[in-house]
Amino acid sequence: MRELLDDLDRWRAAGVRVALARVVDVEGSGPRGPGAAMAVSEHGEVVGSVSGGCVEGAVVTESLSVLAGDREPGVITFGYSDDEAFAVGLTCGGTIRLFVEEYDW
């Protein structure tokens, strides 16, 4: 989370809305552990990582959906048996759960 602070401060100062995705659980093998975080600005800028690249694109999409009001904040899950996760590259054999919400300044 610390690697996000400079960008979060910059976005806050500019009045930019931000979604925050955090790893809250990993079952089996996972690319990043609980606490890993990624922030997505309403303009699509991204900082941080929740999966080392394998599901980042899908997480950006979900984060932007939260900011747009098309999706409620909450937990999203990616696992090896999940067709979407496999399609975006989560082939490590585990399951990761992320909590995605709009960041409250």
KEMILUM-798982 format. One record per residue: residue in one letter; x, y, z of N, C-alpha, C in turn. Coordinates in Angstrom, 2 decimals. Layout:
<rest a&n.px X&n.py Y&n.pz Z&ca.px X&ca.py Y&ca.pz Z&c.px X&c.py Y&c.pz Z>
...
# end
This chain:
<rest m&n.px 0.82&n.py -1.19&n.pz 0.00&ca.px 0.00&ca.py 0.00&ca.pz 0.00&c.px 0.87&c.py 1.26&c.pz 0.00>
<rest r&n.px 2.02&n.py 1.19&n.pz 0.62&ca.px 2.89&ca.py 2.38&ca.pz 0.70&c.px 3.30&c.py 2.90&c.pz -0.67>
<rest e&n.px 3.47&n.py 1.98&n.pz -1.63&ca.px 3.90&ca.py 2.41&ca.pz -2.97&c.px 2.81&c.py 3.21&c.pz -3.67>
<rest l&n.px 1.60&n.py 3.19&n.pz -3.14&ca.px 0.49&ca.py 3.92&ca.pz -3.75&c.px 0.35&c.py 5.35&c.pz -3.22>
<rest l&n.px 0.95&n.py 5.65&n.pz -2.09&ca.px 0.67&ca.py 6.89&ca.pz -1.37&c.px 0.94&c.py 8.16&c.pz -2.18>
<rest d&n.px 2.05&n.py 8.23&n.pz -2.88&ca.px 2.34&ca.py 9.45&ca.pz -3.66&c.px 1.28&c.py 9.70&c.pz -4.71>
<rest d&n.px 0.88&n.py 8.64&n.pz -5.42&ca.px -0.14&ca.py 8.80&ca.pz -6.45&c.px -1.50&c.py 9.12&c.pz -5.83>
<rest l&n.px -1.83&n.py 8.47&n.pz -4.72&ca.px -3.10&ca.py 8.78&ca.pz -4.05&c.px -3.14&c.py 10.23&c.pz -3.60>
<rest d&n.px -2.04&n.py 10.73&n.pz -3.07&ca.px -1.98&ca.py 12.14&ca.pz -2.67&c.px -2.16&c.py 13.07&c.pz -3.86>
<rest r&n.px -1.52&n.py 12.73&n.pz -4.97&ca.px -1.64&ca.py 13.55&ca.pz -6.20&c.px -3.08&c.py 13.56&c.pz -6.70>
<rest w&n.px -3.71&n.py 12.37&n.pz -6.73&ca.px -5.09&ca.py 12.29&ca.pz -7.20&c.px -6.04&c.py 13.02&c.pz -6.26>
<rest r&n.px -5.81&n.py 12.91&n.pz -4.95&ca.px -6.67&ca.py 13.60&ca.pz -3.99&c.px -6.59&c.py 15.10&c.pz -4.18>
<rest a&n.px -5.35&n.py 15.61&n.pz -4.34&ca.px -5.16&ca.py 17.05&ca.pz -4.54&c.px -5.84&c.py 17.54&c.pz -5.81>
<rest a&n.px -5.94&n.py 16.68&n.pz -6.81&ca.px -6.58&ca.py 17.05&ca.pz -8.08&c.px -8.08&c.py 16.79&c.pz -8.09>
<rest g&n.px -8.60&n.py 16.22&n.pz -7.00&ca.px -10.03&ca.py 15.93&ca.pz -6.93&c.px -10.47&c.py 14.75&c.pz -7.76>
<rest v&n.px -9.55&n.py 13.83&n.pz -8.00&ca.px -9.84&ca.py 12.65&ca.pz -8.83&c.px -10.41&c.py 11.54&c.pz -7.95>
<rest r&n.px -11.46&n.py 10.90&n.pz -8.43&ca.px -12.03&ca.py 9.74&ca.pz -7.72&c.px -11.18&c.py 8.52&c.pz -8.00>
<rest v&n.px -11.10&n.py 7.63&n.pz -7.01&ca.px -10.20&ca.py 6.48&ca.pz -7.09&c.px -10.89&c.py 5.24&c.pz -6.52>
<rest a&n.px -10.69&n.py 4.11&n.pz -7.17&ca.px -11.11&ca.py 2.82&ca.pz -6.61&c.px -9.86&c.py 2.12&c.pz -6.10>
<rest l&n.px -10.03&n.py 1.41&n.pz -5.00&ca.px -8.93&ca.py 0.66&ca.pz -4.40&c.px -9.31&c.py -0.81&c.pz -4.37>
<rest a&n.px -8.42&n.py -1.64&n.pz -4.90&ca.px -8.61&ca.py -3.09&ca.pz -4.87&c.px -7.52&c.py -3.68&c.pz -3.98>
<rest r&n.px -7.93&n.py -4.50&n.pz -3.01&ca.px -6.96&ca.py -5.11&ca.pz -2.09&c.px -7.16&c.py -6.61&c.pz -2.02>
<rest v&n.px -6.06&n.py -7.35&n.pz -2.02&ca.px -6.14&ca.py -8.79&ca.pz -1.83&c.px -6.53&c.py -9.03&c.pz -0.38>
<rest v&n.px -7.64&n.py -9.77&n.pz -0.18&ca.px -8.08&ca.py -10.06&ca.pz 1.18&c.px -7.95&c.py -11.53&c.pz 1.53>
<rest d&n.px -7.75&n.py -12.40&n.pz 0.53&ca.px -7.61&ca.py -13.82&ca.pz 0.81&c.px -6.96&c.py -14.51&c.pz -0.38>
<rest v&n.px -6.14&n.py -15.50&n.pz -0.08&ca.px -5.52&ca.py -16.33&ca.pz -1.11&c.px -5.66&c.py -17.78&c.pz -0.66>
<rest e&n.px -6.16&n.py -18.63&n.pz -1.54&ca.px -6.23&ca.py -20.06&ca.pz -1.28&c.px -5.30&c.py -20.75&c.pz -2.26>
<rest g&n.px -4.45&n.py -21.62&n.pz -1.77&ca.px -3.50&ca.py -22.29&ca.pz -2.63&c.px -2.42&c.py -21.32&c.pz -3.07>
<rest s&n.px -1.93&n.py -21.54&n.pz -4.27&ca.px -0.87&ca.py -20.70&ca.pz -4.81&c.px -1.45&c.py -19.41&c.pz -5.37>
<rest g&n.px -0.86&n.py -18.29&n.pz -4.99&ca.px -1.32&ca.py -17.00&ca.pz -5.50&c.px -0.14&c.py -16.11&c.pz -5.80>
<rest p&n.px -0.31&n.py -15.20&n.pz -6.75&ca.px 0.80&ca.py -14.34&ca.pz -7.16&c.px 1.20&c.py -13.29&c.pz -6.12>
<rest r&n.px 0.24&n.py -12.79&n.pz -5.33&ca.px 0.51&ca.py -11.78&ca.pz -4.30&c.px -0.32&c.py -12.14&c.pz -3.08>
<rest g&n.px 0.17&n.py -11.77&n.pz -1.91&ca.px -0.51&ca.py -12.12&ca.pz -0.68&c.px -1.51&c.py -11.07&c.pz -0.22>
<rest p&n.px -2.26&n.py -11.40&n.pz 0.83&ca.px -3.20&ca.py -10.44&ca.pz 1.41&c.px -2.50&c.py -9.12&c.pz 1.75>
<rest g&n.px -3.19&n.py -8.05&n.pz 1.47&ca.px -2.63&ca.py -6.72&ca.pz 1.68&c.px -2.12&c.py -6.07&c.pz 0.42>
<rest a&n.px -1.81&n.py -6.86&n.pz -0.61&ca.px -1.38&ca.py -6.27&ca.pz -1.88&c.px -2.51&c.py -5.38&c.pz -2.39>
<rest a&n.px -2.15&n.py -4.24&n.pz -2.95&ca.px -3.18&ca.py -3.27&ca.pz -3.34&c.px -2.89&c.py -2.65&c.pz -4.69>
<rest m&n.px -3.97&n.py -2.22&n.pz -5.33&ca.px -3.89&ca.py -1.51&ca.pz -6.60&c.px -4.94&c.py -0.41&c.pz -6.57>
<rest a&n.px -4.58&n.py 0.76&n.pz -7.03&ca.px -5.51&ca.py 1.89&ca.pz -7.12&c.px -5.73&c.py 2.22&c.pz -8.58>
<rest v&n.px -6.98&n.py 2.56&n.pz -8.90&ca.px -7.36&ca.py 2.90&ca.pz -10.27&c.px -8.08&c.py 4.24&c.pz -10.23>
<rest s&n.px -7.56&n.py 5.21&n.pz -10.96&ca.px -8.22&ca.py 6.52&ca.pz -11.00&c.px -9.42&c.py 6.46&c.pz -11.94>
<rest e&n.px -10.31&n.py 7.42&n.pz -11.80&ca.px -11.47&ca.py 7.48&ca.pz -12.69&c.px -11.07&c.py 7.69&c.pz -14.14>
<rest h&n.px -9.82&n.py 8.09&n.pz -14.38&ca.px -9.30&ca.py 8.29&ca.pz -15.74&c.px -8.59&c.py 7.06&c.pz -16.26>
<rest g&n.px -8.56&n.py 5.99&n.pz -15.47&ca.px -7.94&ca.py 4.74&ca.pz -15.90&c.px -6.48&c.py 4.60&c.pz -15.58>
<rest e&n.px -5.91&n.py 5.55&n.pz -14.84&ca.px -4.52&ca.py 5.40&ca.pz -14.40&c.px -4.46&c.py 4.33&c.pz -13.32>
<rest v&n.px -3.39&n.py 3.54&n.pz -13.31&ca.px -3.27&ca.py 2.43&ca.pz -12.38&c.px -1.93&c.py 2.48&c.pz -11.68>
<rest v&n.px -1.94&n.py 2.25&n.pz -10.36&ca.px -0.71&ca.py 2.08&ca.pz -9.59&c.px -0.88&c.py 0.87&c.pz -8.68>
<rest g&n.px 0.22&n.py 0.21&n.pz -8.42&ca.px 0.20&ca.py -0.97&ca.pz -7.57&c.px -0.12&c.py -2.22&c.pz -8.35>
<rest s&n.px -0.21&n.py -3.34&n.pz -7.63&ca.px -0.47&ca.py -4.62&ca.pz -8.27&c.px -1.12&c.py -5.57&c.pz -7.26>
<rest v&n.px -2.10&n.py -6.32&n.pz -7.74&ca.px -2.73&ca.py -7.32&ca.pz -6.88&c.px -2.43&c.py -8.74&c.pz -7.34>
<rest s&n.px -1.84&n.py -8.87&n.pz -8.52&ca.px -1.61&ca.py -10.22&ca.pz -9.03&c.px -0.33&c.py -10.37&c.pz -9.84>
<rest g&n.px 0.51&n.py -9.38&n.pz -9.82&ca.px 1.73&ca.py -9.48&ca.pz -10.61&c.px 1.46&c.py -9.45&c.pz -12.11>
<rest g&n.px 0.26&n.py -9.04&n.pz -12.50&ca.px -0.05&ca.py -8.87&ca.pz -13.91&c.px -1.11&c.py -9.81&c.pz -14.46>
<rest c&n.px -1.36&n.py -10.94&n.pz -13.80&ca.px -2.22&ca.py -11.94&ca.pz -14.45&c.px -3.70&c.py -11.59&c.pz -14.47>
<rest v&n.px -4.21&n.py -10.84&n.pz -13.52&ca.px -5.64&ca.py -10.45&ca.pz -13.57&c.px -5.82&c.py -8.94&c.pz -13.48>
<rest e&n.px -4.75&n.py -8.19&n.pz -13.62&ca.px -4.82&ca.py -6.74&ca.pz -13.45&c.px -5.87&c.py -6.08&c.pz -14.37>
<rest g&n.px -5.92&n.py -6.50&n.pz -15.62&ca.px -6.86&ca.py -5.90&ca.pz -16.56&c.px -8.30&c.py -6.08&c.pz -16.11>
<rest a&n.px -8.63&n.py -7.26&n.pz -15.63&ca.px -9.99&ca.py -7.52&ca.pz -15.15&c.px -10.28&c.py -6.71&c.pz -13.89>
<rest v&n.px -9.28&n.py -6.52&n.pz -13.04&ca.px -9.47&ca.py -5.74&ca.pz -11.82&c.px -9.67&c.py -4.26&c.pz -12.16>
<rest v&n.px -8.96&n.py -3.76&n.pz -13.15&ca.px -9.17&ca.py -2.37&ca.pz -13.60&c.px -10.60&c.py -2.21&c.pz -14.07>
<rest t&n.px -11.10&n.py -3.14&n.pz -14.87&ca.px -12.47&ca.py -3.08&ca.pz -15.36&c.px -13.47&c.py -3.06&c.pz -14.21>
<rest e&n.px -13.28&n.py -3.94&n.pz -13.23&ca.px -14.18&ca.py -3.99&ca.pz -12.08&c.px -14.10&c.py -2.70&c.pz -11.26>
<rest s&n.px -12.90&n.py -2.17&n.pz -11.10&ca.px -12.71&ca.py -0.93&ca.pz -10.35&c.px -13.42&c.py 0.24&c.pz -11.01>
<rest l&n.px -13.28&n.py 0.34&n.pz -12.33&ca.px -13.96&ca.py 1.41&ca.pz -13.06&c.px -15.48&c.py 1.25&c.pz -12.99>
<rest s&n.px -15.95&n.py 0.01&n.pz -12.94&ca.px -17.38&ca.py -0.25&ca.pz -12.79&c.px -17.90&c.py 0.22&c.pz -11.44>
<rest v&n.px -17.09&n.py 0.05&n.pz -10.40&ca.px -17.46&ca.py 0.55&ca.pz -9.07&c.px -17.56&c.py 2.07&c.pz -9.11>
<rest l&n.px -16.57&n.py 2.73&n.pz -9.71&ca.px -16.59&ca.py 4.19&ca.pz -9.79&c.px -17.77&c.py 4.71&c.pz -10.60>
<rest a&n.px -18.17&n.py 3.96&n.pz -11.62&ca.px -19.28&ca.py 4.38&ca.pz -12.49&c.px -20.64&c.py 4.08&c.pz -11.86>
<rest g&n.px -20.63&n.py 3.31&n.pz -10.77&ca.px -21.89&ca.py 2.94&ca.pz -10.14&c.px -22.56&c.py 1.75&c.pz -10.78>
<rest d&n.px -21.86&n.py 1.07&n.pz -11.69&ca.px -22.40&ca.py -0.10&ca.pz -12.36&c.px -22.24&c.py -1.38&c.pz -11.55>
<rest r&n.px -21.40&n.py -1.31&n.pz -10.53&ca.px -21.13&ca.py -2.47&ca.pz -9.67&c.px -21.03&c.py -1.98&c.pz -8.25>
<rest e&n.px -21.59&n.py -2.75&n.pz -7.33&ca.px -21.47&ca.py -2.42&ca.pz -5.91&c.px -20.06&c.py -2.75&c.pz -5.43>
<rest p&n.px -19.54&n.py -1.99&n.pz -4.47&ca.px -18.27&ca.py -2.38&ca.pz -3.87&c.px -18.41&c.py -3.76&c.pz -3.24>
<rest g&n.px -17.33&n.py -4.51&n.pz -3.24&ca.px -17.39&ca.py -5.84&ca.pz -2.63&c.px -16.27&c.py -6.73&c.pz -3.09>
<rest v&n.px -16.44&n.py -8.01&n.pz -2.79&ca.px -15.40&ca.py -9.01&ca.pz -3.06&c.px -15.57&c.py -9.57&c.pz -4.47>
<rest i&n.px -14.46&n.py -9.67&n.pz -5.18&ca.px -14.42&ca.py -10.39&ca.pz -6.45&c.px -13.41&c.py -11.51&c.pz -6.31>
<rest t&n.px -13.66&n.py -12.61&n.pz -6.98&ca.px -12.85&ca.py -13.80&ca.pz -6.84&c.px -12.33&c.py -14.24&c.pz -8.20>
<rest f&n.px -11.06&n.py -14.60&n.pz -8.23&ca.px -10.46&ca.py -15.19&ca.pz -9.42&c.px -9.77&c.py -16.48&c.pz -8.99>
<rest g&n.px -10.05&n.py -17.55&n.pz -9.73&ca.px -9.42&ca.py -18.83&ca.pz -9.43&c.px -9.11&c.py -19.59&c.pz -10.69>
<rest y&n.px -8.30&n.py -20.61&n.pz -10.54&ca.px -7.86&ca.py -21.41&ca.pz -11.67&c.px -9.04&c.py -22.01&c.pz -12.44>
<rest s&n.px -10.10&n.py -22.41&n.pz -11.72&ca.px -11.24&ca.py -23.03&ca.pz -12.39&c.px -12.22&c.py -22.00&c.pz -12.94>
<rest d&n.px -12.01&n.py -20.74&n.pz -12.62&ca.px -12.87&ca.py -19.66&ca.pz -13.10&c.px -12.48&c.py -19.34&c.pz -14.54>
<rest d&n.px -13.41&n.py -19.53&n.pz -15.47&ca.px -13.11&ca.py -19.31&ca.pz -16.89&c.px -12.54&c.py -17.93&c.pz -17.16>
<rest e&n.px -13.11&n.py -16.90&n.pz -16.49&ca.px -12.62&ca.py -15.53&ca.pz -16.71&c.px -11.19&c.py -15.39&c.pz -16.21>
<rest a&n.px -10.90&n.py -15.95&n.pz -15.04&ca.px -9.55&ca.py -15.85&ca.pz -14.50&c.px -8.56&c.py -16.57&c.pz -15.40>
<rest f&n.px -8.93&n.py -17.75&n.pz -15.90&ca.px -8.05&ca.py -18.46&ca.pz -16.81&c.px -7.83&c.py -17.66&c.pz -18.08>
<rest a&n.px -8.89&n.py -17.04&n.pz -18.57&ca.px -8.79&ca.py -16.26&ca.pz -19.80&c.px -7.86&c.py -15.07&c.pz -19.65>
<rest v&n.px -7.83&n.py -14.48&n.pz -18.45&ca.px -6.95&ca.py -13.33&ca.pz -18.25&c.px -5.59&c.py -13.73&c.pz -17.72>
<rest g&n.px -5.37&n.py -15.02&n.pz -17.47&ca.px -4.03&ca.py -15.47&ca.pz -17.17&c.px -3.73&c.py -15.95&c.pz -15.77>
<rest l&n.px -4.73&n.py -16.14&n.pz -14.90&ca.px -4.46&ca.py -16.64&ca.pz -13.55&c.px -4.31&c.py -18.15&c.pz -13.62>
<rest t&n.px -3.10&n.py -18.60&n.pz -13.88&ca.px -2.85&ca.py -20.03&ca.pz -14.05&c.px -1.99&c.py -20.58&c.pz -12.93>
<rest c&n.px -1.88&n.py -19.86&n.pz -11.82&ca.px -1.01&ca.py -20.30&ca.pz -10.73&c.px -1.62&c.py -21.43&c.pz -9.92>
<rest g&n.px -2.88&n.py -21.75&n.pz -10.16&ca.px -3.50&ca.py -22.87&ca.pz -9.48&c.px -4.26&c.py -22.51&c.pz -8.23>
<rest g&n.px -4.21&n.py -21.28&n.pz -7.80&ca.px -4.88&ca.py -20.87&ca.pz -6.58&c.px -6.10&c.py -20.01&c.pz -6.86>
<rest t&n.px -6.62&n.py -19.44&n.pz -5.78&ca.px -7.76&ca.py -18.54&ca.pz -5.84&c.px -7.41&c.py -17.28&c.pz -5.08>
<rest i&n.px -7.70&n.py -16.12&n.pz -5.66&ca.px -7.50&ca.py -14.87&ca.pz -4.94&c.px -8.83&c.py -14.14&c.pz -4.83>
<rest r&n.px -9.02&n.py -13.52&n.pz -3.67&ca.px -10.21&ca.py -12.70&ca.pz -3.43&c.px -9.76&c.py -11.27&c.pz -3.18>
<rest l&n.px -10.42&n.py -10.35&n.pz -3.86&ca.px -10.09&ca.py -8.93&ca.pz -3.74&c.px -11.32&c.py -8.18&c.pz -3.26>
<rest f&n.px -11.09&n.py -7.17&n.pz -2.43&ca.px -12.17&ca.py -6.26&ca.pz -2.07&c.px -11.95&c.py -4.99&c.pz -2.86>
<rest v&n.px -12.97&n.py -4.58&n.pz -3.63&ca.px -12.88&ca.py -3.39&ca.pz -4.47&c.px -13.90&c.py -2.37&c.pz -3.98>
<rest e&n.px -13.43&n.py -1.15&n.pz -3.76&ca.px -14.31&ca.py -0.08&ca.pz -3.29&c.px -13.78&c.py 1.26&c.pz -3.75>
<rest e&n.px -14.66&n.py 2.27&n.pz -3.74&ca.px -14.19&ca.py 3.61&ca.pz -3.99&c.px -13.43&c.py 4.09&c.pz -2.76>
<rest y&n.px -12.28&n.py 4.68&n.pz -3.00&ca.px -11.45&ca.py 5.16&ca.pz -1.89&c.px -12.08&c.py 6.40&c.pz -1.29>
<rest d&n.px -12.28&n.py 6.39&n.pz 0.01&ca.px -12.91&ca.py 7.51&ca.pz 0.72&c.px -11.80&c.py 8.40&c.pz 1.28>
<rest w&n.px -11.66&n.py 9.56&n.pz 0.68&ca.px -10.61&ca.py 10.48&ca.pz 1.12&c.px -10.84&c.py 10.87&c.pz 2.56>
# end
